[in-house]
Amino acid sequence: MNDMSPHPVSPPEMSSADALHPREKRSRRFAWIGMAASAILFVASLAVLWHIVSDIEVTELKAAFTAASTRQIGLAILFTAVSYSLLTCYDAIALRQLKLQIPYRTTALASFTSYAVSFTLGFPLLTAGTVRYWIYSSRGIRPGRVASLTVIAGVTFWLGMALVLAWSLIRQADELASLVYTNIWVNQIIGLVAAIFVAGYMVWVSLKRRSVRIQGWKLELPGFRLSLAQILIGAGDVCAGAAVLFVLLPGGHNISFETFLAVYIFAVMLGVVSHAPGGLGVFEATILLALSSYPREPVLGALLLYRLCYYLVPFVVALALLGAYEIRNRIRAARDSFKPDSEEVPAE
């Protein structure tokens, strides 16, 4: 006799996309939009850069590249050293906020190598985080603490840039307007917004202890005194980085350093948004567009020297330091493995 009762129907299996929480779906959607915007910005910048440099004579570019004086190169190296020295303070502030006692030589090694590698290879959260963890893990610092350190260092960078941008845009609004073909009032408004952001952040962290949550992970932000130190150190680093390129520019450009700071910061910000390694292509296109009224070959030659001084040389030094660090650790581990056990009692 056949069973005429209906068989239970199993519910259709849910796809992984259907199982996602609406908030997770929204986060993924914004992530894809951000990636697409970064890719569009990068491709557009490369197209602009190609259009700018396509008419440049190679012989003139070589002449511009080699025209830099010994004084210019010496100053560029000096300001590069100042910038990277201030970058080590990013980690020092973050470690103090996290109440971690790490010798400065270890902090300096981790900070310098992580920034030198991430500036050149890009993907800073991955590359810089990996280098930092490689060094800090030997001091017993957990991955979560390294991630917290990276976030606090990032806050230092953006606070410093906002302060310098506000100063440059407000004080040199007229000169910038003629340089990048904008309105004086627009420049002043943007500068005022940046100043309000910095002041508002300082008031916000001063009233009480503040914390942020990232993927369910809580991070307490620095208070007023450490935040003030963050702003000043970040501003000093930005000014030193801009000075590297400024001293390499050909003479006769008649651009004040305060004005150039705003151009440099916009170029850096666009490079960060593009996710290109070191803002490659995007940074150059922005600088060349802003300085379009000046001969292109000398400016491009200065940009190439800037890449060499600020990115390539520190990258090579960082690789050498990381190699020496790993070799020293291997030698120390091998030496420890061959040490006799002092607690071993000989058999009678």
N, C-alpha and C positions, 0 to 999 in steps of 0.2 A: 504494500500500500504506500503510495507516494505521500510524502509530507507536504501538505498544501499550505502550511503556515509560512508566512513571508519570512525570508532570511533577514537577519539584521544587517543593515547597511552601515558599513564603517564610514566614519566621516572622512572627507577628503584630506589628504595630508597637506599641511601648511608649508608653504615654501619658506625659505630662510628670510626672504624679504618681507613676507606677510607677518612673520613672527616678531619682527622688529618693533620696538616701542615707537610711537609717533615722534617722540623727541629724538630718538636715534636716527629715524628716517630723515628728519629735518637736518640733523647734524651732518649726515652723509651727503645730503643734497647741497648744503652750503659748502662742504669740503670740495665737492666736484666743481661747483661754481668758482670757488677760489682757485682751484688748479687750472681751470679753463681760462680765467682772467689772467693768471700769471703767465700761462703759455702764450696768450694773445699779446700781452705786453712784451714778452721776450722776443717773439717773432717780429712784432712791429718795430721794436728797437733795433733789431738786426737789420731790418729793411732800411730804416732811417740811417743807420751807421754805414751801410753799404752805399747808399745814395750819396752820403757826405764824402766818403773816402774814395769813391770810384774815380774822381777827377784828380786825385792827388798823384803827383809825380814821385816815383819811388826814389829817385836820386835826391830830390828835395827833402823827402822824409828822412832818408839816411843822414843828410846834412843836419837836419833839425835835431835828430836823435843824438848825434855826436857833438852838437854845438854847446851842450851844457858845460859850464865851467866846473873846475874842481871845487870851488866854493859852493855852487849850487848842489852838487852831489853830496858834499860833506854835510851841508845843512839838511838835505833830505834824509840822510842816514841818521843824523842826530835827532830829528823830529820823529823818525820811525822808532828809534830807541825809546824816546819819551812816551810815545803812544802805547807801545807794547808794555812799558813799565807801568803805566797807569792801568792798563788792562789787567795786570796781576792784582791790582787793588780791588777789581770787581769781585774776584774770588775771595780775597781777604775779608771784604765786607760781608759777603754771603756766609762765610764760615763763622764769622762773629755772630751774625744773626741766628745761625743754627747752633750756636754754642759748641762749636767743634774746635779743639785745640790741635792745629796742624802747623808744623814748622814752616816759616816763610819760604825756605828754599824749595820745599815740596809744593807749596801753593804757587810759587813763581813758575816752577817747571810745568805743573798741570795747566795753569792758565795760559802761559805763553804758547806751549805746544798745541793746546786745544784750539786756540784762536788762529794760530798760524796755519794749522791743517784745515780747519773749517772755512777760513777765508778763501783758501785756494780750491778746495774740493767741493764746497757748498754743502747743503743739507746739514746745517749747524747742529740741530737737535741730535742727529745721528752721529756725525763725525766728532763734534766737540764733546758730546756726552760719552762716546766710547773712549776717547783719549783721557778724559777726566776720570772715568771709572777705572781705567787701566792703572792710573797712578794713585788715585785716592783709595782704591780698594785695598792696597797694601797697608794702608793706615787704618783699616777696619771700617771704612765708611760704606754704608749700604747703598744699593742703587737708588732707593727712594730719596736719600739725602743728596745724592749727586744730582738727581732731577730737580730737587728744591734749589740747590745751589745754582743750577743753570737758569732757572726762572728768575731768581733774585738778580743775577748778573745781567739778564736781559732787561729787567726793570731799570737798572743803573744806566744801561746804554740808551734807552728811550727817553728817560728823564733828562739826561745830559743833552741829547739832541734837541729835545723840545725847548730847553732853556736857551741854547745857542741860537736856534732858529728864531725864537721870539726876539732875542736881542738884535739879530741881524736884520730881520724884516722891519722892525719898528724904527731902528736908527737909520737904516739905509734904504728906506722904501722908495725914495725918488730915484736913486742910482739903479736900483734893481728894476724899477719900472722901465727905464730906458734900455736896460741891458736885455731883459727877457720879454719886453713888449707887453707888460701888464700895467694895471692901474695902481697908482700910489695908495689909494684907499683900500684896494684889495689886499695889497701886501701888508698894510698896517692892520687890517682886520684879522688876517691869518696869523700875524705875529701876536696880536692881542689874544686870540683864541689859544695859541700855544702857551702864552704867559699865564692865562687863566687856568689852563689845564695843570701846569706845574704848581701854581699857588693853591689851587683846589685840592690837588693830591696831597700837598704838604699839610693843609688844614685837616684833611680827612684822616690821615695817619696820626695826627697830633691829638685828636680828640679822645681816642681810645685805641686799644689794640685791634688791628684789622687783620683779617685772614681771607683767603680766597680758596675756593674748592675747584679742583680740576680732576675730572673723572673720578669723583668720590674721594679725592685725596686733598687733605687740608694743609695749607701753607700759611704761616703767620708772616705778615709783611713787617719790614723794619719800621721803627718809630721815627720820631721827628729828627733826632740827632743823626742816626744812621742814614735816613733818607736825604738829609742835607749833605752828608758826605757823599752819598751816591750821586747827587746832582752835580756837585762841584767836580768830582773825579770824572764823571761821564762827560761833562762839558770840557774839561781839560783834555781828555782823550780825543774828542771830536775836533777840537782846535788843533791839536798836534797832528792828527791825521790829515786835516785840510792843509796844514802848513807844508806837509811833504810835497803835495802837488803844487801849491802856490809858489814855493821857491823854485820849482822846476819850470814854471811858465816862462816863456821868452820875455825879455825886457820890453818896456814900452806899452804894456797893455793898459796901464792907468786904472786898474781895478783895485779898490781898497780891499784889505783882507777881510774886513767886516762884511762887505758885499759878497765876496767870494764864498764866505761861510755858508750863506743861504743857498747858493748854487750847488755847492758841494753836498750839503745835507739833502737837498732834493734828489741829487743823483744817487746818493747812498740809499735813501729811502726807496726809490724806484728799483734799485738793484736788489734790495732785500725782498721787496714784493714780488719781483720776477723769479726768485729762487734760483737764479743763475749763479754758478760758482763765482764768488767775489763780485757779483753784479756785472759779470763780463758782457760787454756789448751794450747793456742798458746804461751803465755808468758812463761809458765813453760817449754814447750818443747824446746823453743829457748835457754833458760838459761841452761837447762840440756845438750843440744847438745854442746853448746859452752864450757861448763865445763865438758865435757865427760871424760877428763883425771883424774878427781878427783872422790873420792867415792860418789856414788849417794845418799845414805841415808842421810848423813849430808847436802848435797846441797838441797835435797827435803825437809828436815826438816826446813832449813832456808827459803825456799820458802813458806812453810805453815805458819811460823811465820810472814813472810812479809805480806801475805794475811790478817792475823789476825790484825797486827798493822796498815797497810796502808788502808785497805778496810773495814773490819768488824767493828772494833771499831769506826772509824769515821762515818760509816753508822748508827750504833746504836745511837751515840751522835746526829747525824743530825735528826733522827726520833724523838728523845726526844725534841730537840729544836723546830722542826716544830710543834709537839704536844703542847708544851708550848706556842708557838706563836699563834696558833689557839685558844687555851683556853683563852689567854689574850685578843684576839680580840673579842671573844664571850662575855666575861665578860664586856669589855668596851662598846660593842654595847648594852648589856642589861642594863648597868648602864645609858647610854645616853637615852635609850627609856623611863626610869622611871623618868628622870629629868623633873620638872615642867617647863612649857613654861614661861620664865621670861618676855616675851613681851605681855602676855595675860593681858588685862585690865578688872578688875572686873566690873560686871554689877551694875548700880546704882539702 
